[in-house]
């Protein structure tokens, strides 16, 4: 399996789901050893993690 590049996108919401996703991505779990990295730009990602509801403002 190749490298997994994850982009985290927070849409509208209370941040509850986003906090839980962040907990999974901390260095404590050593995801880098499994080939998982968090990227800052959506263009660099091959996995999108979307938290919260989708709204019109998030379209941009």
N, C-alpha and C positions, 0 to 999 in steps of 0.2 A: 504494500500500500504506500502511496506517496504522501507528501506533506499535506496536512489539513490546515487551511488558513480560515480562521473564524472571524467574521465581522459581526459585532453586536450592535443592533439597532433598537433604540428605545423609542417606541411610539408613545401615544397618549396613555396615561395610566398613573398608578399610584407609586410606581417604582418597586413594588413588592417582588414581582417576578424578576425584575432586573437585578435586584440585590441577590436573589438566589442564584441567578446565572453567574454573576460575578464571583460568588462563593466557589463555584465549580471551576473557575478559570484561574484561581490563585496559584502561585508557584508551589504551594504545599502539596498539591496533587501531582506535580511533575508531569504535566501533560506534554511538555516538550520532549520527554523521553519517548512518547508515543507518536511523535511527529505532528503535534497540534500546536499551533501558534495563533495568538490573537493579533489581528492587523487593524490599522487605524483607518484605512480607506476601503470602501466597498469594492473597488476595482481590483484590489489585491486578494480578495477572498474567494474561496470556492464553497464556503458554507455561510449562510446567513441565519443568525439567531435573532428572531424578532420577538420583543416583549411588549406587552400592552396592546391596546386596540389600534387598529389602523384608522387614520382619519385623513381628511383632505390635505392638511398641512404637511403630513408625513410624505406625501407624494413627491414633494420637491426634494 
